[in-house]
């Protein structure tokens, strides 16, 4: 099954794939994201193309998971807002029909490898909503340690804990 999937860093030519999988993620599992489908569906093409801005290519990476030529997952790495030497993993998603194949672990491993190769980063952070057991399992298996837990308001209007993890590179 491993050979049926490919993980690659996305580039500007892949912006339509990014848009498709991101909107699928927000529609299928809105409770796990910090953005709303209703807002992002209204964004024009330029919004999606800006994800690949040339001035950020050494600091940011977006990866896509493909089954043949169809995008079925995604995840990003971007600078952390609170740690100048840190990066944040975000937007991790595997389409429901493809879960349970180890793809989330392969995706997080690709993102960790990219961050380790980037001299700008010494730490990685990721977070998820309390109750997102699959995300928690992937984080712990990849070596992340729980850093803190805080209560926030999620885009669906609910208040719940956000668990934040750290991995030293």
DRENDO-1510 file (C-alpha; in Angstrom, 1 decimal, always signed):
<recs>
REC; n; res; u; v; w
REC; 1; UNK; +0.0; +0.0; +0.0 .
REC; 2; UNK; +2.9; +2.4; +0.7 .
REC; 3; UNK; +3.9; +2.5; -2.9 .
REC; 4; UNK; +0.4; +3.6; -4.0 .
REC; 5; UNK; +1.0; +7.1; -2.5 .
REC; 6; UNK; +3.4; +10.0; -3.1 .
REC; 7; UNK; +4.2; +12.9; -0.9 .
REC; 8; UNK; +5.7; +16.0; -2.5 .
REC; 9; UNK; +6.3; +19.6; -1.7 .
REC; 10; UNK; +3.8; +21.7; -3.5 .
REC; 11; UNK; +4.7; +24.7; -5.7 .
REC; 12; UNK; +2.8; +27.5; -7.5 .
REC; 13; UNK; +1.7; +25.1; -10.3 .
REC; 14; UNK; -0.1; +23.1; -7.6 .
REC; 15; UNK; -2.3; +25.9; -6.2 .
REC; 16; UNK; -5.5; +24.3; -7.5 .
REC; 17; UNK; -4.6; +21.0; -5.7 .
REC; 18; UNK; -4.0; +23.0; -2.5 .
REC; 19; UNK; -7.3; +24.8; -2.8 .
REC; 20; UNK; -9.2; +21.5; -3.5 .
REC; 21; UNK; -7.8; +19.6; -0.5 .
REC; 22; UNK; -7.9; +22.5; +1.9 .
REC; 23; UNK; -11.6; +23.1; +1.2 .
REC; 24; UNK; -12.3; +19.4; +1.5 .
REC; 25; UNK; -10.6; +19.4; +4.9 .
REC; 26; UNK; -12.5; +22.4; +6.1 .
REC; 27; UNK; -15.8; +20.9; +4.9 .
REC; 28; UNK; -15.3; +17.4; +6.2 .
REC; 29; UNK; -13.6; +18.1; +9.6 .
REC; 30; UNK; -14.3; +21.8; +10.5 .
REC; 31; UNK; -14.0; +21.1; +14.2 .
REC; 32; UNK; -10.2; +20.5; +13.9 .
REC; 33; UNK; -9.2; +23.7; +12.0 .
REC; 34; UNK; -8.6; +27.3; +12.9 .
REC; 35; UNK; -10.3; +28.6; +9.7 .
REC; 36; UNK; -13.8; +28.1; +8.4 .
REC; 37; UNK; -14.9; +26.6; +5.1 .
REC; 38; UNK; -17.5; +29.4; +4.7 .
REC; 39; UNK; -14.7; +32.0; +4.7 .
REC; 40; UNK; -12.1; +30.2; +2.5 .
REC; 41; UNK; -14.6; +29.1; -0.2 .
REC; 42; UNK; -15.1; +32.8; -1.0 .
REC; 43; UNK; -11.3; +33.4; -1.5 .
REC; 44; UNK; -10.2; +34.1; -5.1 .
REC; 45; UNK; -7.4; +32.4; -7.0 .
REC; 46; UNK; -4.8; +35.0; -5.8 .
REC; 47; UNK; -5.4; +34.0; -2.2 .
REC; 48; UNK; -4.4; +30.4; -3.0 .
REC; 49; UNK; -1.5; +31.4; -5.2 .
REC; 50; UNK; +0.0; +33.6; -2.4 .
REC; 51; UNK; +0.5; +30.4; -0.4 .
REC; 52; UNK; +3.6; +30.0; -2.6 .
REC; 53; UNK; +5.0; +33.5; -2.4 .
REC; 54; UNK; +8.6; +33.6; -3.5 .
REC; 55; UNK; +9.8; +35.5; -0.5 .
REC; 56; UNK; +8.6; +32.7; +1.8 .
REC; 57; UNK; +9.9; +29.6; +0.0 .
REC; 58; UNK; +12.9; +29.2; +2.3 .
REC; 59; UNK; +10.7; +29.5; +5.4 .
REC; 60; UNK; +7.5; +27.8; +4.4 .
REC; 61; UNK; +6.6; +24.5; +2.8 .
REC; 62; UNK; +3.3; +22.9; +1.9 .
REC; 63; UNK; +3.2; +19.2; +1.2 .
REC; 64; UNK; +0.6; +17.2; -0.7 .
REC; 65; UNK; -0.3; +13.5; -0.4 .
REC; 66; UNK; -1.3; +12.0; -3.7 .
REC; 67; UNK; -3.0; +8.7; -4.7 .
REC; 68; UNK; -1.9; +8.5; -8.3 .
REC; 69; UNK; -2.5; +12.0; -9.6 .
REC; 70; UNK; -5.3; +12.9; -7.1 .
REC; 71; UNK; -4.5; +15.0; -4.0 .
REC; 72; UNK; -5.8; +13.2; -0.9 .
REC; 73; UNK; -3.9; +15.0; +1.9 .
REC; 74; UNK; -1.9; +18.0; +2.9 .
REC; 75; UNK; +0.1; +19.6; +5.6 .
REC; 76; UNK; +2.3; +22.7; +6.0 .
REC; 77; UNK; +5.3; +24.1; +7.8 .
REC; 78; UNK; +5.5; +27.8; +8.5 .
REC; 79; UNK; +7.4; +30.1; +10.9 .
REC; 80; UNK; +6.1; +30.1; +14.4 .
REC; 81; UNK; +4.7; +33.4; +15.6 .
REC; 82; UNK; +6.1; +33.0; +19.2 .
REC; 83; UNK; +9.5; +31.4; +18.6 .
REC; 84; UNK; +12.0; +33.1; +16.1 .
REC; 85; UNK; +13.9; +29.7; +15.8 .
REC; 86; UNK; +10.7; +27.7; +15.5 .
REC; 87; UNK; +8.3; +26.5; +12.9 .
REC; 88; UNK; +4.7; +25.3; +13.2 .
REC; 89; UNK; +3.1; +22.4; +11.5 .
REC; 90; UNK; -0.4; +23.1; +10.5 .
REC; 91; UNK; -3.2; +22.0; +8.3 .
REC; 92; UNK; -2.5; +18.3; +8.5 .
REC; 93; UNK; -5.3; +16.4; +6.8 .
REC; 94; UNK; -5.8; +13.0; +5.1 .
REC; 95; UNK; -9.1; +12.4; +3.3 .
REC; 96; UNK; -11.4; +10.1; +5.2 .
REC; 97; UNK; -11.3; +7.3; +2.6 .
REC; 98; UNK; -7.5; +7.1; +2.9 .
REC; 99; UNK; -7.1; +7.1; +6.7 .
REC; 100; UNK; -5.6; +4.2; +8.5 .
REC; 101; UNK; -2.8; +3.6; +6.0 .
REC; 102; UNK; +0.0; +5.3; +7.9 .
REC; 103; UNK; -0.2; +8.4; +5.6 .
REC; 104; UNK; -0.5; +10.9; +8.5 .
REC; 105; UNK; +2.8; +9.5; +9.9 .
REC; 106; UNK; +4.5; +9.7; +6.5 .
REC; 107; UNK; +3.2; +13.2; +6.0 .
REC; 108; UNK; +4.5; +14.5; +9.4 .
REC; 109; UNK; +7.8; +12.7; +8.8 .
REC; 110; UNK; +8.2; +14.6; +5.5 .
REC; 111; UNK; +7.5; +17.9; +7.2 .
REC; 112; UNK; +9.9; +17.1; +10.0 .
REC; 113; UNK; +12.7; +16.2; +7.6 .
REC; 114; UNK; +12.2; +19.5; +5.7 .
REC; 115; UNK; +12.3; +21.5; +8.9 .
REC; 116; UNK; +15.4; +19.6; +10.1 .
REC; 117; UNK; +17.2; +20.5; +6.8 .
REC; 118; UNK; +16.3; +24.2; +7.2 .
REC; 119; UNK; +18.9; +26.0; +9.3 .
REC; 120; UNK; +16.4; +28.6; +10.4 .
REC; 121; UNK; +14.6; +26.1; +12.6 .
REC; 122; UNK; +15.6; +24.5; +15.9 .
REC; 123; UNK; +12.1; +23.6; +17.1 .
REC; 124; UNK; +8.8; +22.5; +15.7 .
REC; 125; UNK; +5.4; +23.1; +17.2 .
REC; 126; UNK; +2.0; +21.7; +16.4 .
REC; 127; UNK; -1.4; +21.9; +18.1 .
REC; 128; UNK; -4.8; +20.3; +17.9 .
REC; 129; UNK; -8.1; +20.4; +19.6 .
REC; 130; UNK; -8.7; +18.3; +22.6 .
REC; 131; UNK; -10.4; +15.1; +21.6 .
REC; 132; UNK; -8.5; +14.8; +18.2 .
REC; 133; UNK; -7.0; +11.5; +19.1 .
REC; 134; UNK; -5.6; +10.7; +15.7 .
REC; 135; UNK; -3.7; +14.0; +15.6 .
REC; 136; UNK; -2.4; +13.3; +19.2 .
REC; 137; UNK; -1.3; +9.8; +18.3 .
REC; 138; UNK; +0.6; +11.0; +15.2 .
REC; 139; UNK; +2.3; +13.8; +17.2 .
REC; 140; UNK; +3.4; +11.5; +20.0 .
REC; 141; UNK; +4.6; +8.8; +17.6 .
REC; 142; UNK; +6.7; +11.5; +15.8 .
REC; 143; UNK; +8.4; +12.4; +19.1 .
REC; 144; UNK; +6.6; +15.6; +20.0 .
REC; 145; UNK; +6.1; +16.3; +23.7 .
REC; 146; UNK; +3.1; +18.2; +25.2 .
REC; 147; UNK; +4.2; +21.7; +26.0 .
REC; 148; UNK; +0.9; +23.3; +27.2 .
REC; 149; UNK; -2.8; +23.2; +27.1 .
REC; 150; UNK; -5.0; +26.3; +26.8 .
REC; 151; UNK; -8.6; +27.0; +26.3 .
REC; 152; UNK; -9.6; +28.9; +23.1 .
REC; 153; UNK; -12.6; +29.7; +21.1 .
REC; 154; UNK; -12.7; +27.6; +17.9 .
REC; 155; UNK; -14.1; +28.9; +14.6 .
REC; 156; UNK; -17.2; +26.7; +15.1 .
REC; 157; UNK; -18.0; +29.0; +18.1 .
REC; 158; UNK; -17.2; +26.3; +20.7 .
REC; 159; UNK; -14.7; +26.7; +23.5 .
REC; 160; UNK; -12.3; +23.8; +24.0 .
REC; 161; UNK; -8.7; +23.1; +24.9 .
REC; 162; UNK; -5.9; +23.4; +22.4 .
REC; 163; UNK; -3.0; +21.1; +23.0 .
REC; 164; UNK; +0.4; +22.5; +21.9 .
REC; 165; UNK; +3.4; +20.2; +21.3 .
REC; 166; UNK; +7.1; +20.8; +20.7 .
REC; 167; UNK; +9.8; +18.8; +19.0 .
REC; 168; UNK; +13.5; +19.8; +19.3 .
REC; 169; UNK; +15.2; +19.4; +16.0 .
</recs>
